[in-house]
Amino acid sequence: YKCEVCGKTFGLRASLAQHSNVHAETRPYFCEQCGKTFTQQGALRRHQRIHTGEKP
């Protein structure tokens, strides 16, 4: 599956759909502690370690 905006390709349609948030500036994931928003759930999870002190 290929992104029509930037040409990046993905093996899964769901991955392309998630990537599309980058171009649409949609940031559906947000940190409940500080309000920062993210385009991907994984980025939110990484960010939340700032608040918990958890190591990867």
C-alpha positions, 0 to 999 in steps of 0.5 A: 500500500502506497501513500499518495502524498509522499510515496512511502509504502506499507505492507498493511493497509492499516499501517497506511491509514495510521501514516495518513495522520501525519499528512492530515495533521490529525493527532488522535492520541493525547497524554492525559497528564500533560495534554501533548498530542501524537499521531501514533499510539506508540509515540504516546506510549514512549512519551508517557515514560517521561511521567512514569520514569519507566525504562524501555 
